[in-house]
Amino acid sequence: WGVMPFHWYFSNALPKGLLLTMFLVPLAFLNLIGWTKEKPNNNTVIDHTLLQFFISTFGFVVLYSFLPHKEMRFIFPALPMFNA
C-alpha cells in the first residue's frame, strides 16, 4: 500500500499540489523586465538567479522519487518553492 512508480510525484502529486500555478512555474525564470531594458551585458531572457533554488527543490523531489512508498505529504515542503 502506497508503493508508486518513480514518476508519481511528477505525474500526479505535483500537478495536484500546484493546481493552476504549475503553469506559472516556467514564467518565474523569465527576465522580462531586465530584457526590455537596453543593457548590453544583460540581454538574456532567462533569469539565472532563481536557478539554484529550483535545482535544489527539483533535486529534493527527485531524491524522494527513489523511495518506493510515496505520499503527497512528503513533498509538501517543496510546494512553496515551486510557487515562489
Secondary structure, DSSP 8 states (H G I E B T S, - for coil): --B--TTHIIIIIHHHHHGGGGGGTGGGGB-HHHHHS--SS---SB--SSHHHHHHHHHHHHHHHTSSB--GGGGGGGHHHHH-
